[in-house]
Every structure is written in C-alpha cells, then in structure tokens.
C-alpha cells in the first residue's frame, strides 16, 4: 500500500498515467499527455466530451503515447451551440494529437514532441502554440481505496485490508480502476472503505478530497438501494458500506512515515456540501493574502541579500563562504520567516478567537527553526548566490505550506468537527498482527 499512497513522483510519468492541465488566465487552453498501460489490449487517446456544457475527459482509440492540446476560446468563437462546440473540440484535439518522440524516462519537463518539423519540449510547445506558460508540477495525485472489515475486533481474527490503487493521474477524479472497486464492494463482505487520495501536511482530508468521498458515498448508497443491481448473498445481508474520507498525513521533517486519519459523514450531503463551499471561500481568501504578503517579504529579502553579497564582490556563480551564509543569509531568512508569522497572527486574530489564533501561530512558530535546520542540511552543498536565492524561495514555500495546512485544519475543525457534520474515526493499523502508530514509506519514495 505505502509505495503508492505517497504522492511524490517529482514530475515523472509512467505507462498508464494521464497528465492534464488547464492553462491561461481563464484556464481555457488545455494540454493532455496520455500513456497507455503496458498491458492495455486497446490503446486509447484522450479527447473531450461535454456534460452540462463543461469539457470533460473521454477516450478515443489511437496507438502509442500522445500529447494533444486545444485553445477552447478559438473553438468557442467558431461554434453556434454546445453540441457544435464539443464536436469541434474533439476534432481539434485529434487534429493536434502528436506522438511523443522522446518519452525521456517519463520526466515531464524532458518529454519532446515533433510539431511542424521541430522537436519541442512541452514548455516550448505551450509557449509557442498556446501562448501560455507551463509550470511543471512536482507531484502527482495518487492514492488508494482501502477496503476493510470491522466486524471482528480481535487481531487474530482480523481480515487483511484490500487496497485498490487508482491509476496515477493529474486529472482530479479520473480513476480508471473504479470498476475494480465497485466489483469488490458488490461481491465481498466489506463494510468500510477508506478513500485516500493524496498525502499532505494537513491533519484532515483536503476539501476537494472530502467532496469526492461524499460523492462516492452517495453513489454507493444508491447502488445498495437499487434493486436492479446484482450483489452477492453475503453483501445483501450487510448495511451499505461506510465511506471514510481519509487524510494521509505526511510531514516533510519526518520523511520516512505517514499516518492515516479518517472521518465519517454524520450529516446530509447538502449540509456538508454547503460547509465545503463556505470553507473553500475562507481558505481561498487567506491564500490570496498570504501568498501576496510572502512574495513581498521574499522580494525584500532577495534585494537585501543580493545587495550585501555583491558588496563583497561576489558574482552570481561564485561560492558564498560558510560564515557569510550563516551570519547573513540564514539570519536574514529567519527574520523574514518570523515576519510572515507576525502577518499570520494578525490575520488569525482578525478572523478567529484570540486563543485559537495564538494556538495555531505558536504551532507555526515552533516549526520555523526545525524547518531552517532541515533546509540547511539539504541545501548546504552549493553555496552560490543563484543557488541560495532559489533555495531560500523553496524554504519560504515550505513555511507557506505549513501555515496553509494549519489554516485548513482550523477551518475544518470549526466548520465540520465542532458542528458535528463529520466525526473523527480511530484507525488501528496492524502489520503482521503488530499495532503500528505510523506507516513506513519505502526507500524509493
């Protein structure tokens, strides 16, 4: 299970993966890379279809690994109605389909495509053809469906959990192994389904994952109540399977392990969907302000460090002496990080009770020093000016991620836990009948 639940593939693809991205200011330019499973009987290429006027992925027959793209604005300008637009969109995707000439071991930034006689990387293709910027993501959303039985409470009588891995995909909610999941639920006596979609630093499921789990819960409830659906005799005697939205909690400072933390739904789908919408607005408002403030702080940091290091007659490629690194860079960066903590405290005080604001701010403050120490161990080899600026931004992003995780947890606790919409579930994980507090990740991750 663990070698798939960890979602950190660093921009790589393998056979059976799908990478899809909306680009441009309005996200109306689409880029898709698709590679068939090595075991596929029929090779397929993604196209677009429409539900309620929205473009969604569909599959069409074609051999090999492919990349395709579309500028939706151009298509919309040539069409009269939704049906015509979708039809022309599919034609445009097929017309722009290009076989990948160099899969480059699946490293997304190195994959090349032949277009108009030129060999282009994906970034070059997007810039030249779609007039947009492609930022290669560093992680792939992946996870697992964990099917379990809880009627037996003794370890000796425990059944092994069954893990079904969705095919790794960048397109949210595209899980090509969903048929295996539903077949297992309808034929075997499982009573709990843990939905683990991605690892993150948050202590509760991501809101998008919570919404997906809620949709899956509704769908499964409908299946169990549908008299036309064939189920095994064992399944017919059971209550509908309980779906638990599950956070896979991963701390970059402790990179060898992660924990699973599930919640169960205790209210109607409508109430939970309303809370998800309200929570998303709060988180989005915070994220915009936090990113803007962090950018201002880091711009000031970069300007100050560059000015002072150049006063030491250091060119961008020259190495920075260790003492200068410690006395100047680390000290200034620490001050910058704690300046962000002050902003964080002010924002929480403005929107939440003082005791809650103090608690979450203290949690963030206590993580700053360990994060700086871990960062120094990771990035103390290439002490050039260019490297230290890039490296400092990576640390700033880690602090932003930590703060965003704490903010998400605060909103989740207030809008879901305290209101009784969801309830935390105690999860015991056994390996060879031994209780494990944490799940260890394999060395390759």
C-alpha positions as CSV (number, residue, x, y, z in Angstrom):
1,X,0.0,0.0,0.0
2,X,2.6,2.5,1.1
3,X,4.6,2.5,-2.1
4,X,1.6,4.0,-4.0
5,X,-0.1,6.2,-1.4
6,X,2.9,8.6,-1.1
7,X,2.3,11.2,-3.8
8,X,5.7,12.5,-4.7
9,X,6.9,11.4,-8.1
10,X,8.7,14.7,-8.9
11,X,7.2,15.3,-12.3
12,X,7.5,11.8,-13.7
13,X,5.1,9.7,-15.7
14,X,5.0,6.0,-16.3
15,X,2.8,3.8,-18.6
16,X,-0.9,4.2,-17.7
17,X,-0.6,7.8,-16.4
18,X,-2.6,10.8,-17.5
19,X,-1.4,14.4,-17.2
20,X,-3.9,17.1,-17.9
21,X,-3.7,20.8,-17.3
22,X,-5.8,23.9,-17.8
23,X,-3.6,26.9,-18.9
24,X,-4.0,30.6,-19.5
25,X,-5.7,33.2,-17.4
26,X,-9.1,31.7,-17.9
27,X,-7.8,28.1,-17.9
28,X,-9.4,27.8,-21.4
29,X,-6.3,26.2,-23.0
30,X,-5.9,22.5,-22.3
31,X,-2.8,20.2,-22.6
32,X,-3.1,16.5,-22.2
33,X,-0.4,13.8,-22.2
34,X,-1.6,10.2,-22.1
35,X,0.3,6.9,-22.0
36,X,-1.5,3.6,-22.3
37,X,-1.0,0.8,-19.8
38,X,1.7,-1.6,-21.0
39,X,-0.9,-4.3,-20.6
40,X,-3.7,-2.5,-22.5
41,X,-5.5,-4.6,-25.1
42,X,-6.6,-1.4,-26.9
43,X,-4.6,1.8,-26.9
44,X,-6.6,4.9,-26.4
45,X,-6.1,8.7,-26.7
46,X,-8.0,11.2,-24.6
47,X,-10.4,13.6,-26.2
48,X,-13.2,15.8,-24.7
49,X,-16.9,15.3,-24.2
50,X,-19.4,17.6,-22.6
51,X,-21.7,17.3,-19.6
52,X,-23.7,20.4,-18.7
53,X,-21.6,22.4,-21.1
54,X,-18.3,21.6,-19.3
55,X,-15.5,19.9,-21.1
56,X,-14.6,16.6,-19.6
57,X,-12.2,13.8,-20.5
58,X,-13.3,10.9,-22.7
59,X,-11.2,8.3,-24.5
60,X,-10.8,7.6,-28.2
61,X,-8.9,4.8,-30.0
62,X,-5.3,5.6,-31.1
63,X,-2.0,3.8,-30.6
64,X,1.1,4.9,-28.6
65,X,1.9,7.7,-26.1
66,X,0.4,11.0,-27.2
67,X,0.2,14.7,-26.4
68,X,-2.7,16.8,-27.5
69,X,-3.9,20.4,-26.9
70,X,-6.7,22.8,-27.6
71,X,-7.5,26.5,-27.2
72,X,-11.1,26.5,-26.1
73,X,-11.6,30.2,-26.8
74,X,-10.8,29.7,-30.6
75,X,-13.2,26.8,-30.8
76,X,-16.0,28.7,-29.0
77,X,-15.6,31.6,-31.4
78,X,-16.4,29.3,-34.3
79,X,-19.5,27.5,-32.9
80,X,-23.2,28.1,-32.5
81,X,-24.2,25.8,-29.7
82,X,-22.8,23.4,-27.1
83,X,-23.1,20.4,-29.3
84,X,-21.2,22.1,-32.1
85,X,-18.6,23.3,-29.7
86,X,-18.0,19.9,-28.3
87,X,-17.9,18.3,-31.7
88,X,-15.3,20.8,-32.9
89,X,-13.3,20.5,-29.7
90,X,-12.9,16.8,-30.2
91,X,-11.9,17.4,-33.8
92,X,-9.3,20.0,-32.7
93,X,-7.9,17.6,-30.1
94,X,-7.5,14.9,-32.6
95,X,-6.0,17.3,-35.2
96,X,-3.4,18.5,-32.6
97,X,-2.5,15.0,-31.4
98,X,1.2,14.4,-31.6
99,X,3.0,11.2,-30.8
100,X,5.7,11.7,-28.2
101,X,9.1,11.3,-29.9
102,X,11.2,11.1,-26.7
103,X,9.5,9.8,-23.6
104,X,12.7,10.7,-21.6
105,X,12.1,8.1,-18.9
106,X,8.8,9.8,-18.1
107,X,10.4,13.1,-16.9
108,X,7.6,15.5,-17.9
109,X,9.9,18.5,-18.5
110,X,12.1,16.4,-20.8
111,X,9.4,14.9,-23.0
112,X,9.6,16.1,-26.6
113,X,7.1,16.3,-29.4
114,X,7.5,16.9,-33.2
115,X,5.5,19.9,-34.3
116,X,5.8,21.5,-37.8
117,X,9.1,19.8,-38.3
118,X,10.6,21.0,-35.0
119,X,11.3,19.0,-31.9
120,X,9.8,20.8,-28.9
121,X,9.7,20.3,-25.1
122,X,6.2,20.6,-23.5
123,X,7.1,24.0,-22.2
124,X,8.2,25.2,-25.6
125,X,5.2,23.8,-27.2
126,X,2.8,25.5,-24.8
127,X,4.6,28.8,-25.2
128,X,4.8,28.7,-29.0
129,X,1.4,27.3,-29.8
130,X,-0.9,28.1,-26.9
131,X,0.8,31.4,-25.9
132,X,0.7,30.3,-22.2
133,X,3.2,29.4,-19.6
134,X,3.6,25.8,-18.4
135,X,4.9,25.2,-14.9
136,X,5.7,21.6,-14.4
137,X,4.2,20.3,-11.2
138,X,6.4,18.5,-8.7
139,X,3.9,15.9,-7.5
140,X,1.3,13.5,-8.9
141,X,-2.0,13.0,-7.2
142,X,-2.3,9.4,-6.3
143,X,-3.8,7.3,-3.6
144,X,-5.7,4.2,-2.8
145,X,-9.1,2.8,-1.9
146,X,-8.7,0.7,1.2
147,X,-11.5,-1.9,1.7
148,X,-11.8,-3.4,5.2
149,X,-14.0,-5.4,7.6
150,X,-14.6,-4.3,11.1
151,X,-17.0,-6.8,12.5
152,X,-14.1,-8.7,14.2
153,X,-12.2,-6.7,16.9
154,X,-9.5,-9.2,17.8
155,X,-6.3,-9.0,15.9
156,X,-6.1,-12.8,15.5
157,X,-9.5,-12.7,13.7
158,X,-8.7,-9.7,11.5
159,X,-9.1,-9.8,7.8
160,X,-6.4,-8.2,5.7
161,X,-7.4,-5.0,4.1
162,X,-7.7,-4.8,0.3
163,X,-6.0,-1.9,-1.4
164,X,-7.1,-0.8,-4.9
165,X,-4.8,1.8,-6.4
166,X,-6.3,4.3,-8.9
167,X,-4.1,4.8,-11.9
168,X,-1.9,7.8,-11.2
169,X,-3.5,10.9,-12.7
170,X,-3.2,14.7,-12.7
171,X,-6.8,15.0,-13.6
172,X,-8.8,15.0,-10.4
173,X,-11.4,12.2,-10.0
174,X,-10.2,10.2,-13.1
175,X,-9.7,6.8,-11.6
176,X,-9.5,4.1,-14.2
177,X,-9.7,1.3,-11.7
178,X,-13.0,2.4,-10.3
179,X,-14.7,-0.7,-11.9
180,X,-12.5,-3.0,-9.8
181,X,-13.5,-1.1,-6.6
182,X,-17.2,-1.4,-7.3
183,X,-16.9,-5.1,-8.3
184,X,-15.1,-5.8,-5.0
185,X,-17.8,-3.9,-2.9
186,X,-20.7,-5.8,-4.6
187,X,-19.1,-9.3,-4.3
188,X,-17.2,-9.3,-1.0
189,X,-18.3,-8.6,2.6
190,X,-16.5,-5.3,3.2
191,X,-18.2,-2.8,5.4
192,X,-15.7,0.1,5.4
193,X,-14.0,2.0,2.6
194,X,-11.1,4.4,3.3
195,X,-10.6,6.9,0.4
196,X,-7.0,8.1,0.5
197,X,-6.4,10.5,-2.4
198,X,-3.2,12.2,-1.6
199,X,-0.6,12.9,1.0
200,X,-0.3,16.3,2.6
201,X,0.7,18.1,5.7
202,X,-2.9,18.8,6.8
203,X,-4.4,16.8,9.7
204,X,-7.8,16.4,8.0
205,X,-8.8,15.5,4.4
206,X,-8.4,18.2,1.8
207,X,-11.8,19.8,0.9
208,X,-11.7,18.5,-2.7
209,X,-11.0,15.0,-1.4
210,X,-13.8,15.3,1.1
211,X,-16.2,16.3,-1.6
212,X,-15.1,13.4,-3.8
213,X,-15.6,11.0,-0.9
214,X,-19.1,12.5,-0.2
215,X,-20.0,11.9,-3.9
216,X,-18.7,8.4,-3.7
217,X,-20.7,7.8,-0.5
218,X,-23.9,8.9,-2.2
219,X,-23.2,6.8,-5.3
220,X,-22.6,3.7,-3.2
221,X,-25.7,4.3,-1.1
222,X,-27.8,4.5,-4.3
223,X,-26.2,1.3,-5.6
224,X,-27.1,-0.6,-2.4
225,X,-30.7,0.6,-2.6
226,X,-31.0,-0.2,-6.3
227,X,-32.9,-3.5,-6.7
228,X,-31.7,-4.0,-10.2
229,X,-28.0,-4.1,-9.2
230,X,-26.8,-7.7,-8.7
231,X,-25.0,-8.3,-5.4
232,X,-23.7,-11.4,-3.7
233,X,-25.7,-13.1,-1.0
234,X,-23.2,-12.0,1.6
235,X,-23.4,-8.4,0.6
236,X,-27.2,-8.4,0.6
237,X,-27.2,-9.1,4.4
238,X,-24.9,-6.1,5.1
239,X,-25.7,-2.4,5.6
240,X,-24.4,-0.1,2.9
241,X,-20.6,0.3,3.1
242,X,-19.3,3.1,5.2
243,X,-17.1,5.6,3.3
244,X,-14.4,7.3,5.3
245,X,-12.6,10.3,3.8
246,X,-9.0,9.8,4.9
247,X,-6.1,12.2,5.2
248,X,-2.7,10.7,4.6
249,X,-0.7,13.0,6.8
250,X,2.9,13.5,5.7
251,X,5.4,15.7,7.5
252,X,8.5,16.7,5.3
253,X,10.5,17.0,8.5
254,X,9.8,13.3,9.1
255,X,10.0,11.9,5.6
256,X,10.1,8.2,6.4
257,X,6.5,7.8,7.7
258,X,2.9,9.0,7.3
259,X,-0.3,8.5,9.2
260,X,-3.9,7.8,8.1
261,X,-6.6,9.9,9.7
262,X,-10.2,9.1,8.6
263,X,-13.5,11.0,9.2
264,X,-17.1,9.7,8.7
265,X,-20.1,11.7,7.5
266,X,-22.7,12.5,10.1
267,X,-25.0,14.9,8.2
268,X,-26.8,15.2,4.9
269,X,-24.9,15.6,1.7
270,X,-26.5,19.1,1.2
271,X,-25.3,20.3,4.6
272,X,-21.7,19.0,4.0
273,X,-21.6,20.5,0.5
274,X,-22.6,23.9,1.9
275,X,-19.9,23.7,4.5
276,X,-17.3,22.8,1.9
277,X,-18.3,25.8,-0.2
278,X,-18.1,28.2,2.8
279,X,-14.8,26.7,3.9
280,X,-13.3,26.9,0.4
281,X,-14.1,30.7,0.3
282,X,-12.3,31.2,3.7
283,X,-9.3,29.3,2.6
284,X,-9.1,31.0,-0.8
285,X,-9.3,34.5,0.8
286,X,-6.5,33.6,3.2
287,X,-4.3,32.0,0.5
288,X,-4.5,35.1,-1.7
289,X,-3.4,37.4,1.1
290,X,-0.8,35.0,2.4
291,X,0.8,34.5,-1.0
292,X,0.9,38.2,-1.7
293,X,2.5,39.0,1.7
294,X,5.0,36.2,1.4
295,X,6.0,37.4,-2.1
296,X,6.6,41.0,-0.8
297,X,8.7,39.7,2.1
298,X,10.8,37.4,-0.1
299,X,11.4,40.2,-2.7
300,X,12.7,42.4,0.1
301,X,14.9,39.5,1.4
302,X,16.3,38.9,-2.1
303,X,17.1,42.5,-2.8
304,X,18.8,42.9,0.6
305,X,20.9,39.8,0.3
306,X,21.9,40.4,-3.3
307,X,23.0,44.0,-2.5
308,X,25.1,42.9,0.5
309,X,26.7,39.9,-1.1
310,X,27.6,41.9,-4.2
311,X,29.2,44.4,-1.9
312,X,31.5,41.5,-1.1
313,X,32.4,41.4,-4.8
314,X,30.6,38.0,-5.3
315,X,29.4,37.2,-8.8
316,X,26.2,35.0,-9.2
317,X,28.3,31.8,-9.8
318,X,30.9,32.3,-7.0
319,X,30.6,30.3,-3.8
320,X,29.4,32.0,-0.7
321,X,31.7,31.5,2.3
322,X,30.1,29.4,5.1
323,X,30.4,32.2,7.7
324,X,28.7,34.7,5.3
325,X,26.0,32.1,4.7
326,X,25.3,31.7,8.4
327,X,25.7,35.3,9.5
328,X,23.9,37.0,6.6
329,X,21.7,34.6,4.7
330,X,20.3,32.4,7.4
331,X,19.8,35.3,9.9
332,X,18.0,37.4,7.3
333,X,15.9,34.4,6.1
334,X,15.0,33.6,9.7
335,X,13.9,37.2,10.3
336,X,11.8,37.0,7.1
337,X,10.1,33.8,8.1
338,X,9.2,35.3,11.5
339,X,7.9,38.4,9.8
340,X,5.5,36.1,8.0
341,X,4.5,34.6,11.3
342,X,3.5,38.1,12.5
343,X,1.3,38.5,9.5
344,X,-0.2,35.1,10.2
345,X,-1.0,36.1,13.8
346,X,-2.7,39.3,12.7
347,X,-4.8,37.5,10.1
348,X,-6.0,34.9,12.5
349,X,-6.8,37.4,15.2
350,X,-8.9,39.3,12.6
351,X,-11.0,36.3,11.7
352,X,-10.9,33.9,14.7
353,X,-11.0,34.0,18.5
354,X,-7.7,35.1,20.1
355,X,-7.0,31.7,21.9
356,X,-7.4,29.8,18.6
357,X,-5.1,32.4,16.8
358,X,-2.4,32.1,19.5
359,X,-2.5,28.2,19.4
360,X,-2.1,28.0,15.6
361,X,0.5,30.7,15.4
362,X,2.5,29.0,18.2
363,X,2.4,25.8,16.2
364,X,3.8,27.6,13.1
365,X,6.5,29.4,15.1
366,X,7.7,26.2,16.7
367,X,8.2,24.7,13.2
368,X,10.3,27.5,11.8
369,X,13.7,26.5,13.5
370,X,13.4,22.8,12.6
371,X,12.5,23.7,9.0
372,X,15.5,26.0,8.7
373,X,17.8,23.3,10.2
374,X,16.4,20.7,7.8
375,X,16.8,23.1,4.9
376,X,20.4,23.8,5.8
377,X,21.2,20.1,5.9
378,X,19.5,19.7,2.5
379,X,20.9,22.8,0.8
380,X,24.4,23.4,2.2
381,X,26.4,22.0,-0.7
382,X,26.1,24.6,-3.4
383,X,26.6,27.9,-1.8
384,X,26.5,30.2,-4.9
385,X,24.4,33.3,-4.9
386,X,22.0,32.0,-7.6
387,X,21.5,28.7,-5.6
388,X,20.9,30.3,-2.3
389,X,18.2,32.6,-3.7
390,X,16.4,29.7,-5.3
391,X,16.9,27.6,-2.2
392,X,15.5,30.4,0.0
393,X,12.3,30.5,-2.0
394,X,11.9,26.8,-1.6
395,X,12.1,27.2,2.2
396,X,9.6,30.1,2.0
397,X,7.2,27.8,0.1
398,X,7.6,25.1,2.8
399,X,6.7,27.7,5.5
400,X,3.7,28.8,3.4
401,X,2.6,25.1,3.0
402,X,2.9,24.6,6.8
403,X,0.9,27.8,7.5
404,X,-1.8,26.8,4.9
405,X,-2.1,23.4,6.5
406,X,-2.7,24.8,9.9
407,X,-5.2,27.3,8.5
408,X,-7.0,24.4,6.7
409,X,-7.2,22.4,9.9
410,X,-8.6,25.4,11.8
411,X,-11.3,25.9,9.3
412,X,-12.1,22.2,9.1
413,X,-12.3,21.9,12.9
414,X,-14.7,24.9,13.2
415,X,-16.9,24.1,10.1
416,X,-17.0,20.3,10.2
417,X,-15.8,18.8,13.6
418,X,-17.4,21.3,16.0
419,X,-20.7,21.5,14.1
420,X,-21.0,17.7,14.0
421,X,-21.1,17.4,10.2
422,X,-18.2,14.8,10.3
423,X,-16.7,12.7,13.1
424,X,-13.2,11.5,13.5
425,X,-12.7,7.8,13.5
426,X,-10.0,5.9,15.4
427,X,-7.9,3.9,13.0
428,X,-5.7,1.0,14.1
429,X,-3.2,-0.2,11.6
430,X,-1.6,-3.7,12.0
431,X,1.3,-5.2,10.3
432,X,1.8,-8.9,10.9
433,X,-0.6,-8.5,13.8
434,X,1.5,-5.8,15.4
435,X,-0.1,-2.4,16.0
436,X,1.7,0.4,14.1
437,X,1.4,4.1,15.1
438,X,2.8,5.1,11.7
439,X,3.2,3.6,8.3
440,X,6.7,3.5,6.9
441,X,7.4,4.6,3.3
442,X,9.6,2.5,1.1
443,X,13.1,3.8,0.4
444,X,12.5,4.8,-3.2
445,X,10.0,7.5,-2.3
